Amino acid sequence: GINAEYGVCSEMLTAANMLPGNFVACGGLDNLCSIYNLKTKEGNVRVTRELAGHNGYLSCCRFLSDKQILTSSGDTTCALWDIETGQQTTTLTGHEGDVNCISLAPDMNTFISGSCDTTTKLWDIRDGMSNQTFHGHELDINSIAFMSNGLNFATGSDDATCRMFDIRSDQQLGCYTGESIVCGITSVAFSKSGRILFAGYDDYNCHCWDVLRQERSAQLMSHENRVSCLGVNEDGMALCTGSWDSFLKIWN
């Protein structure tokens, strides 16, 4: 059942939670990152901070801790915020188009971003600098995900391909697509082992790609509209897909 229900960000595009679950953040077309405290002394859920500073829609947000959060925006920038003061501590510039997605490295010192400029960038949170830029996609990059080793990452794009890149060799390792796939990818996530790459598509399907063989190992067909998001739970035993058909589905 629903334990809490409350008004959220206008035209919400992204959301994130801070473990062990005290805070939730969301953002969207209002250009704000709104942070909710789920465990107030009064017992009610309320907005504790609204982070204003982006000049475009908020596309993605990820907590570093209960004191810091990272955001990306349609204004071509990413930003690191001090939640307590509500101020941007670092503005990360370098993309030439909307930044659609970000993914934090396991060590939380670096992150990767994907953009409408068709590139991904590796950033160091400590100095705010972009250290590497990866090319290969031909259209907007909509989703990006680190592998658990922190050395590889996958991307999903409107060019109908998923790709995997290696940070150490500074190059693309694989491209995942097929002749029958002609639509964009909205979301990507790795299995716990990293052997399978899950990808959600505009054509209502979720494809499961064998990372090493670069071939499709399964196709999940159940949604009746665009698969807009997906994720693997912490122990790796289940995949959840979300769709514009208004359903969340759990696969194992």
TIDRENLO-528262 format. One record per residue (C-alpha): residue in one letter; x, y, z; residue number from 1. Coordinates in nm, 4 decimals, padded with zeros to 6 digits. Layout:
% residues N
<r torro="A" xx="X" yy="Y" zz="Z" zavo="NUM"/>
...
This chain:
% residues 252
<r torro="G" xx="00.0000" yy="00.0000" zz="00.0000" zavo="1"/>
<r torro="I" xx="00.0921" yy="00.3679" zz="-00.0196" zavo="2"/>
<r torro="N" xx="00.2549" yy="00.4845" zz="00.3048" zavo="3"/>
<r torro="A" xx="00.2937" yy="00.8501" zz="00.2067" zavo="4"/>
<r torro="E" xx="00.1606" yy="01.0665" zz="-00.0691" zavo="5"/>
<r torro="Y" xx="00.2526" yy="01.4292" zz="-00.1208" zavo="6"/>
<r torro="G" xx="00.2841" yy="01.6976" zz="-00.3839" zavo="7"/>
<r torro="V" xx="00.6068" yy="01.6751" zz="-00.5791" zavo="8"/>
<r torro="C" xx="00.8001" yy="01.8836" zz="-00.8265" zavo="9"/>
<r torro="S" xx="00.6188" yy="02.0429" zz="-01.1176" zavo="10"/>
<r torro="E" xx="00.6437" yy="01.8145" zz="-01.4253" zavo="11"/>
<r torro="M" xx="00.8899" yy="01.5869" zz="-01.2445" zavo="12"/>
<r torro="L" xx="01.1651" yy="01.4367" zz="-01.4604" zavo="13"/>
<r torro="T" xx="01.3960" yy="01.2838" zz="-01.1995" zavo="14"/>
<r torro="A" xx="01.4056" yy="01.1576" zz="-00.8430" zavo="15"/>
<r torro="A" xx="01.6648" yy="01.0154" zz="-00.6046" zavo="16"/>
<r torro="N" xx="01.6712" yy="00.8821" zz="-00.2504" zavo="17"/>
<r torro="M" xx="01.9402" yy="00.8987" zz="00.0164" zavo="18"/>
<r torro="L" xx="01.9965" yy="00.5736" zz="00.2035" zavo="19"/>
<r torro="P" xx="01.8933" yy="00.4771" zz="00.4662" zavo="20"/>
<r torro="G" xx="01.5925" yy="00.6645" zz="00.3375" zavo="21"/>
<r torro="N" xx="01.5675" yy="00.9912" zz="00.5285" zavo="22"/>
<r torro="F" xx="01.5657" yy="01.2142" zz="00.2213" zavo="23"/>
<r torro="V" xx="01.4149" yy="01.2149" zz="-00.1253" zavo="24"/>
<r torro="A" xx="01.5010" yy="01.4648" zz="-00.3988" zavo="25"/>
<r torro="C" xx="01.3176" yy="01.5422" zz="-00.7195" zavo="26"/>
<r torro="G" xx="01.3289" yy="01.7943" zz="-00.9997" zavo="27"/>
<r torro="G" xx="01.1863" yy="01.8792" zz="-01.3373" zavo="28"/>
<r torro="L" xx="01.0614" yy="02.1616" zz="-01.5539" zavo="29"/>
<r torro="D" xx="01.0544" yy="02.4076" zz="-01.2628" zavo="30"/>
<r torro="N" xx="01.4394" yy="02.4159" zz="-01.2759" zavo="31"/>
<r torro="L" xx="01.4504" yy="02.3341" zz="-00.9020" zavo="32"/>
<r torro="C" xx="01.5866" yy="02.0437" zz="-00.7027" zavo="33"/>
<r torro="S" xx="01.3391" yy="01.9925" zz="-00.4175" zavo="34"/>
<r torro="I" xx="01.4537" yy="01.7891" zz="-00.1168" zavo="35"/>
<r torro="Y" xx="01.2025" yy="01.6225" zz="00.1152" zavo="36"/>
<r torro="N" xx="01.2694" yy="01.4979" zz="00.4677" zavo="37"/>
<r torro="L" xx="01.0768" yy="01.1747" zz="00.5194" zavo="38"/>
<r torro="K" xx="01.1431" yy="01.1523" zz="00.8935" zavo="39"/>
<r torro="T" xx="01.0639" yy="01.4838" zz="01.0573" zavo="40"/>
<r torro="K" xx="00.9940" yy="01.5149" zz="01.4299" zavo="41"/>
<r torro="E" xx="00.6355" yy="01.6038" zz="01.3475" zavo="42"/>
<r torro="G" xx="00.5984" yy="01.2867" zz="01.1451" zavo="43"/>
<r torro="N" xx="00.4910" yy="01.4633" zz="00.8267" zavo="44"/>
<r torro="V" xx="00.6726" yy="01.4795" zz="00.4945" zavo="45"/>
<r torro="R" xx="00.7803" yy="01.8272" zz="00.3923" zavo="46"/>
<r torro="V" xx="01.0179" yy="02.0131" zz="00.1631" zavo="47"/>
<r torro="T" xx="01.3315" yy="02.0975" zz="00.3587" zavo="48"/>
<r torro="R" xx="01.5201" yy="02.2710" zz="00.0792" zavo="49"/>
<r torro="E" xx="01.4642" yy="02.3976" zz="-00.2742" zavo="50"/>
<r torro="L" xx="01.7892" yy="02.4315" zz="-00.4666" zavo="51"/>
<r torro="A" xx="01.7575" yy="02.7117" zz="-00.7227" zavo="52"/>
<r torro="G" xx="02.0377" yy="02.7967" zz="-00.9627" zavo="53"/>
<r torro="H" xx="01.9918" yy="02.6073" zz="-01.2865" zavo="54"/>
<r torro="N" xx="01.8608" yy="02.8007" zz="-01.5860" zavo="55"/>
<r torro="G" xx="01.7053" yy="02.4942" zz="-01.7466" zavo="56"/>
<r torro="Y" xx="01.5041" yy="02.1877" zz="-01.6491" zavo="57"/>
<r torro="L" xx="01.6511" yy="01.9463" zz="-01.3958" zavo="58"/>
<r torro="S" xx="01.7220" yy="01.6184" zz="-01.5735" zavo="59"/>
<r torro="C" xx="01.8893" yy="01.4126" zz="-01.3007" zavo="60"/>
<r torro="C" xx="01.9903" yy="01.4294" zz="-00.9339" zavo="61"/>
<r torro="R" xx="02.2033" yy="01.2002" zz="-00.7179" zavo="62"/>
<r torro="F" xx="02.2890" yy="01.2219" zz="-00.3475" zavo="63"/>
<r torro="L" xx="02.6544" yy="01.2026" zz="-00.2443" zavo="64"/>
<r torro="S" xx="02.5568" yy="01.2233" zz="00.1234" zavo="65"/>
<r torro="D" xx="02.2859" yy="01.3838" zz="00.3343" zavo="66"/>
<r torro="K" xx="02.4812" yy="01.7086" zz="00.2955" zavo="67"/>
<r torro="Q" xx="02.5651" yy="01.7066" zz="-00.0776" zavo="68"/>
<r torro="I" xx="02.3745" yy="01.6385" zz="-00.3981" zavo="69"/>
<r torro="L" xx="02.4745" yy="01.6414" zz="-00.7644" zavo="70"/>
<r torro="T" xx="02.2398" yy="01.7653" zz="-01.0379" zavo="71"/>
<r torro="S" xx="02.2359" yy="01.7896" zz="-01.4179" zavo="72"/>
<r torro="S" xx="02.0307" yy="02.0253" zz="-01.6281" zavo="73"/>
<r torro="G" xx="01.9064" yy="02.1342" zz="-01.9664" zavo="74"/>
<r torro="D" xx="02.1206" yy="02.4467" zz="-01.9204" zavo="75"/>
<r torro="T" xx="02.4245" yy="02.2300" zz="-02.0277" zavo="76"/>
<r torro="T" xx="02.5749" yy="02.2223" zz="-01.6756" zavo="77"/>
<r torro="C" xx="02.6057" yy="01.9912" zz="-01.3796" zavo="78"/>
<r torro="A" xx="02.6216" yy="02.1278" zz="-01.0260" zavo="79"/>
<r torro="L" xx="02.7330" yy="02.0168" zz="-00.6810" zavo="80"/>
<r torro="W" xx="02.5208" yy="02.1570" zz="-00.3973" zavo="81"/>
<r torro="D" xx="02.5567" yy="02.2104" zz="-00.0257" zavo="82"/>
<r torro="I" xx="02.2137" yy="02.0985" zz="00.0942" zavo="83"/>
<r torro="E" xx="02.2309" yy="02.2792" zz="00.4287" zavo="84"/>
<r torro="T" xx="02.3052" yy="02.6208" zz="00.2747" zavo="85"/>
<r torro="G" xx="02.1143" yy="02.5596" zz="-00.0477" zavo="86"/>
<r torro="Q" xx="02.4078" yy="02.6934" zz="-00.2499" zavo="87"/>
<r torro="Q" xx="02.5962" yy="02.5576" zz="-00.5503" zavo="88"/>
<r torro="T" xx="02.9523" yy="02.4810" zz="-00.4422" zavo="89"/>
<r torro="T" xx="03.0736" yy="02.3760" zz="-00.7870" zavo="90"/>
<r torro="T" xx="02.9377" yy="02.4382" zz="-01.1366" zavo="91"/>
<r torro="L" xx="03.0654" yy="02.1891" zz="-01.3945" zavo="92"/>
<r torro="T" xx="03.0687" yy="02.3214" zz="-01.7497" zavo="93"/>
<r torro="G" xx="03.1873" yy="02.1637" zz="-02.0722" zavo="94"/>
<r torro="H" xx="02.8925" yy="02.0081" zz="-02.2527" zavo="95"/>
<r torro="E" xx="02.7515" yy="02.1872" zz="-02.5570" zavo="96"/>
<r torro="G" xx="02.3963" yy="02.0554" zz="-02.5189" zavo="97"/>
<r torro="D" xx="02.1441" yy="01.9571" zz="-02.2522" zavo="98"/>
<r torro="V" xx="02.2895" yy="01.7214" zz="-01.9918" zavo="99"/>
<r torro="N" xx="02.0351" yy="01.4399" zz="-01.9729" zavo="100"/>
<r torro="C" xx="02.1861" yy="01.1948" zz="-01.7250" zavo="101"/>
<r torro="I" xx="02.4581" yy="01.1351" zz="-01.4680" zavo="102"/>
<r torro="S" xx="02.5955" yy="00.8319" zz="-01.2859" zavo="103"/>
<r torro="L" xx="02.8189" yy="00.8336" zz="-00.9779" zavo="104"/>
<r torro="A" xx="03.1242" yy="00.6110" zz="-00.9567" zavo="105"/>
<r torro="P" xx="03.1237" yy="00.3630" zz="-00.6676" zavo="106"/>
<r torro="D" xx="03.3956" yy="00.5640" zz="-00.4883" zavo="107"/>
<r torro="M" xx="03.1797" yy="00.8805" zz="-00.5159" zavo="108"/>
<r torro="N" xx="03.4812" yy="01.0856" zz="-00.6287" zavo="109"/>
<r torro="T" xx="03.3963" yy="01.0900" zz="-00.9984" zavo="110"/>
<r torro="F" xx="03.0856" yy="01.0785" zz="-01.2143" zavo="111"/>
<r torro="I" xx="02.9920" yy="01.0501" zz="-01.5798" zavo="112"/>
<r torro="S" xx="02.7412" yy="01.2605" zz="-01.7717" zavo="113"/>
<r torro="G" xx="02.5534" yy="01.2074" zz="-02.0976" zavo="114"/>
<r torro="S" xx="02.4347" yy="01.4898" zz="-02.3185" zavo="115"/>
<r torro="C" xx="02.2379" yy="01.5935" zz="-02.6243" zavo="116"/>
<r torro="D" xx="02.5769" yy="01.6904" zz="-02.7722" zavo="117"/>
<r torro="T" xx="02.6216" yy="01.3088" zz="-02.8230" zavo="118"/>
<r torro="T" xx="02.9197" yy="01.2874" zz="-02.5843" zavo="119"/>
<r torro="T" xx="02.9782" yy="01.1537" zz="-02.2371" zavo="120"/>
<r torro="K" xx="03.2229" yy="01.3138" zz="-01.9962" zavo="121"/>
<r torro="L" xx="03.4080" yy="01.1882" zz="-01.6902" zavo="122"/>
<r torro="W" xx="03.4265" yy="01.4454" zz="-01.4100" zavo="123"/>
<r torro="D" xx="03.6263" yy="01.4667" zz="-01.0881" zavo="124"/>
<r torro="I" xx="03.3959" yy="01.5980" zz="-00.8163" zavo="125"/>
<r torro="R" xx="03.6927" yy="01.7122" zz="-00.6056" zavo="126"/>
<r torro="D" xx="03.8216" yy="01.9697" zz="-00.8553" zavo="127"/>
<r torro="G" xx="03.5181" yy="02.0117" zz="-01.0833" zavo="128"/>
<r torro="M" xx="03.7169" yy="01.9252" zz="-01.3941" zavo="129"/>
<r torro="S" xx="03.6286" yy="01.7040" zz="-01.6894" zavo="130"/>
<r torro="N" xx="03.9131" yy="01.4586" zz="-01.7445" zavo="131"/>
<r torro="Q" xx="03.7870" yy="01.2549" zz="-02.0413" zavo="132"/>
<r torro="T" xx="03.5327" yy="01.2882" zz="-02.3204" zavo="133"/>
<r torro="F" xx="03.3917" yy="00.9820" zz="-02.4969" zavo="134"/>
<r torro="H" xx="03.2517" yy="00.9861" zz="-02.8505" zavo="135"/>
<r torro="G" xx="03.0561" yy="00.7299" zz="-03.0533" zavo="136"/>
<r torro="H" xx="02.6863" yy="00.8082" zz="-03.0370" zavo="137"/>
<r torro="E" xx="02.5134" yy="00.9928" zz="-03.3204" zavo="138"/>
<r torro="L" xx="02.2137" yy="01.1343" zz="-03.1292" zavo="139"/>
<r torro="D" xx="02.1125" yy="01.2402" zz="-02.7767" zavo="140"/>
<r torro="I" xx="02.2369" yy="01.0263" zz="-02.4875" zavo="141"/>
<r torro="N" xx="01.9420" yy="00.9630" zz="-02.2557" zavo="142"/>
<r torro="S" xx="02.0802" yy="00.7301" zz="-01.9906" zavo="143"/>
<r torro="I" xx="02.4142" yy="00.6337" zz="-01.8424" zavo="144"/>
<r torro="A" xx="02.5250" yy="00.3804" zz="-01.5814" zavo="145"/>
<r torro="F" xx="02.8539" yy="00.2833" zz="-01.4182" zavo="146"/>
<r torro="M" xx="02.9438" yy="-00.0821" zz="-01.3865" zavo="147"/>
<r torro="S" xx="03.0138" yy="-00.1828" zz="-01.0256" zavo="148"/>
<r torro="N" xx="03.3893" yy="-00.1974" zz="-01.0964" zavo="149"/>
<r torro="G" xx="03.3942" yy="00.1798" zz="-01.1568" zavo="150"/>
<r torro="L" xx="03.6042" yy="00.1294" zz="-01.4705" zavo="151"/>
<r torro="N" xx="03.3358" yy="00.0758" zz="-01.7344" zavo="152"/>
<r torro="F" xx="03.0044" yy="00.2407" zz="-01.8108" zavo="153"/>
<r torro="A" xx="02.7127" yy="00.1987" zz="-02.0482" zavo="154"/>
<r torro="T" xx="02.5032" yy="00.4524" zz="-02.2359" zavo="155"/>
<r torro="G" xx="02.1660" yy="00.4508" zz="-02.4114" zavo="156"/>
<r torro="S" xx="02.0844" yy="00.6891" zz="-02.6952" zavo="157"/>
<r torro="D" xx="01.8187" yy="00.8056" zz="-02.9387" zavo="158"/>
<r torro="D" xx="02.0402" yy="00.6544" zz="-03.2121" zavo="159"/>
<r torro="A" xx="01.8944" yy="00.3115" zz="-03.1163" zavo="160"/>
<r torro="T" xx="02.2205" yy="00.1835" zz="-02.9672" zavo="161"/>
<r torro="C" xx="02.3600" yy="00.1099" zz="-02.6254" zavo="162"/>
<r torro="R" xx="02.7364" yy="00.1352" zz="-02.5952" zavo="163"/>
<r torro="M" xx="02.9945" yy="00.0387" zz="-02.3365" zavo="164"/>
<r torro="F" xx="03.3083" yy="00.2394" zz="-02.2706" zavo="165"/>
<r torro="D" xx="03.6295" yy="00.1713" zz="-02.0785" zavo="166"/>
<r torro="I" xx="03.7806" yy="00.4568" zz="-01.8781" zavo="167"/>
<r torro="R" xx="04.1339" yy="00.3128" zz="-01.8598" zavo="168"/>
<r torro="S" xx="04.1714" yy="00.2643" zz="-02.2355" zavo="169"/>
<r torro="D" xx="03.9639" yy="00.5756" zz="-02.3119" zavo="170"/>
<r torro="Q" xx="03.7597" yy="00.3991" zz="-02.5790" zavo="171"/>
<r torro="Q" xx="03.4388" yy="00.2194" zz="-02.6707" zavo="172"/>
<r torro="L" xx="03.4328" yy="-00.1541" zz="-02.5980" zavo="173"/>
<r torro="G" xx="03.0960" yy="-00.2579" zz="-02.7374" zavo="174"/>
<r torro="C" xx="02.7853" yy="-00.1535" zz="-02.9269" zavo="175"/>
<r torro="Y" xx="02.4493" yy="-00.3200" zz="-02.8586" zavo="176"/>
<r torro="T" xx="02.1810" yy="-00.2970" zz="-03.1256" zavo="177"/>
<r torro="G" xx="01.9988" yy="-00.4961" zz="-03.3924" zavo="178"/>
<r torro="E" xx="01.8412" yy="-00.4506" zz="-03.7336" zavo="179"/>
<r torro="S" xx="01.4926" yy="-00.4653" zz="-03.5826" zavo="180"/>
<r torro="I" xx="01.5689" yy="-00.1941" zz="-03.3247" zavo="181"/>
<r torro="V" xx="01.4868" yy="00.1451" zz="-03.4713" zavo="182"/>
<r torro="C" xx="01.3839" yy="00.3460" zz="-03.1627" zavo="183"/>
<r torro="G" xx="01.5639" yy="00.5268" zz="-02.8853" zavo="184"/>
<r torro="I" xx="01.6799" yy="00.3944" zz="-02.5484" zavo="185"/>
<r torro="T" xx="01.5461" yy="00.5676" zz="-02.2388" zavo="186"/>
<r torro="S" xx="01.7265" yy="00.3861" zz="-01.9593" zavo="187"/>
<r torro="V" xx="02.0127" yy="00.1447" zz="-01.8898" zavo="188"/>
<r torro="A" xx="02.1304" yy="-00.0578" zz="-01.5890" zavo="189"/>
<r torro="F" xx="02.3770" yy="-00.3413" zz="-01.5270" zavo="190"/>
<r torro="S" xx="02.3089" yy="-00.6686" zz="-01.3526" zavo="191"/>
<r torro="K" xx="02.5006" yy="-00.7085" zz="-01.0266" zavo="192"/>
<r torro="S" xx="02.7718" yy="-00.9157" zz="-01.1969" zavo="193"/>
<r torro="G" xx="02.7950" yy="-00.6736" zz="-01.4888" zavo="194"/>
<r torro="R" xx="02.7409" yy="-00.9525" zz="-01.7410" zavo="195"/>
<r torro="I" xx="02.3940" yy="-00.8325" zz="-01.8483" zavo="196"/>
<r torro="L" xx="02.3015" yy="-00.4825" zz="-01.9613" zavo="197"/>
<r torro="F" xx="01.9301" yy="-00.4030" zz="-01.9302" zavo="198"/>
<r torro="A" xx="01.7903" yy="-00.1333" zz="-02.1573" zavo="199"/>
<r torro="G" xx="01.4454" yy="00.0242" zz="-02.1795" zavo="200"/>
<r torro="Y" xx="01.3142" yy="00.1348" zz="-02.5199" zavo="201"/>
<r torro="D" xx="01.0598" yy="00.3684" zz="-02.6729" zavo="202"/>
<r torro="D" xx="00.8921" yy="00.0698" zz="-02.8436" zavo="203"/>
<r torro="Y" xx="00.7599" yy="-00.0617" zz="-02.5075" zavo="204"/>
<r torro="N" xx="01.0294" yy="-00.3326" zz="-02.4715" zavo="205"/>
<r torro="C" xx="01.3200" yy="-00.4034" zz="-02.2403" zavo="206"/>
<r torro="H" xx="01.6151" yy="-00.5824" zz="-02.3971" zavo="207"/>
<r torro="C" xx="01.8760" yy="-00.7773" zz="-02.2012" zavo="208"/>
<r torro="W" xx="02.2201" yy="-00.7674" zz="-02.3619" zavo="209"/>
<r torro="D" xx="02.5072" yy="-01.0071" zz="-02.2991" zavo="210"/>
<r torro="V" xx="02.7900" yy="-00.7599" zz="-02.2436" zavo="211"/>
<r torro="L" xx="03.0730" yy="-00.9908" zz="-02.3537" zavo="212"/>
<r torro="R" xx="02.9064" yy="-01.1513" zz="-02.6541" zavo="213"/>
<r torro="Q" xx="02.7403" yy="-00.8240" zz="-02.7601" zavo="214"/>
<r torro="E" xx="02.4177" yy="-01.0060" zz="-02.8388" zavo="215"/>
<r torro="R" xx="02.0664" yy="-00.9993" zz="-02.6985" zavo="216"/>
<r torro="S" xx="02.0052" yy="-01.2684" zz="-02.4386" zavo="217"/>
<r torro="A" xx="01.6392" yy="-01.1915" zz="-02.3649" zavo="218"/>
<r torro="Q" xx="01.3546" yy="-00.9553" zz="-02.4470" zavo="219"/>
<r torro="L" xx="01.1018" yy="-00.8507" zz="-02.1839" zavo="220"/>
<r torro="M" xx="00.7672" yy="-00.7702" zz="-02.3482" zavo="221"/>
<r torro="S" xx="00.4839" yy="-00.6755" zz="-02.1187" zavo="222"/>
<r torro="H" xx="00.4439" yy="-00.2986" zz="-02.1071" zavo="223"/>
<r torro="E" xx="00.1886" yy="-00.1245" zz="-02.3282" zavo="224"/>
<r torro="N" xx="00.3746" yy="00.2045" zz="-02.3625" zavo="225"/>
<r torro="R" xx="00.7255" yy="00.3492" zz="-02.3558" zavo="226"/>
<r torro="V" xx="00.9598" yy="00.2009" zz="-02.0926" zavo="227"/>
<r torro="S" xx="01.0768" yy="00.5199" zz="-01.9244" zavo="228"/>
<r torro="C" xx="01.3004" yy="00.3892" zz="-01.6445" zavo="229"/>
<r torro="L" xx="01.4473" yy="00.0731" zz="-01.4975" zavo="230"/>
<r torro="G" xx="01.6701" yy="-00.0365" zz="-01.2128" zavo="231"/>
<r torro="V" xx="01.8250" yy="-00.3412" zz="-01.0459" zavo="232"/>
<r torro="N" xx="01.7871" yy="-00.3830" zz="-00.6698" zavo="233"/>
<r torro="E" xx="02.0908" yy="-00.3901" zz="-00.4413" zavo="234"/>
<r torro="D" xx="02.1204" yy="-00.7688" zz="-00.4098" zavo="235"/>
<r torro="G" xx="02.0786" yy="-00.8106" zz="-00.7866" zavo="236"/>
<r torro="M" xx="01.7838" yy="-01.0470" zz="-00.7593" zavo="237"/>
<r torro="A" xx="01.5225" yy="-00.8350" zz="-00.9364" zavo="238"/>
<r torro="L" xx="01.4773" yy="-00.5810" zz="-01.2125" zavo="239"/>
<r torro="C" xx="01.2083" yy="-00.3142" zz="-01.2000" zavo="240"/>
<r torro="T" xx="01.0799" yy="-00.1416" zz="-01.5139" zavo="241"/>
<r torro="G" xx="00.8593" yy="00.1661" zz="-01.5222" zavo="242"/>
<r torro="S" xx="00.6474" yy="00.2705" zz="-01.8172" zavo="243"/>
<r torro="W" xx="00.4206" yy="00.5400" zz="-01.9520" zavo="244"/>
<r torro="D" xx="00.1466" yy="00.2746" zz="-01.9263" zavo="245"/>
<r torro="S" xx="00.1479" yy="00.3720" zz="-01.5529" zavo="246"/>
<r torro="F" xx="00.2755" yy="00.0330" zz="-01.4329" zavo="247"/>
<r torro="L" xx="00.5911" yy="-00.0713" zz="-01.2492" zavo="248"/>
<r torro="K" xx="00.6813" yy="-00.4339" zz="-01.3165" zavo="249"/>
<r torro="I" xx="00.9216" yy="-00.6550" zz="-01.1221" zavo="250"/>
<r torro="W" xx="01.1214" yy="-00.9212" zz="-01.3089" zavo="251"/>
<r torro="N" xx="01.3386" yy="-01.1962" zz="-01.1628" zavo="252"/>
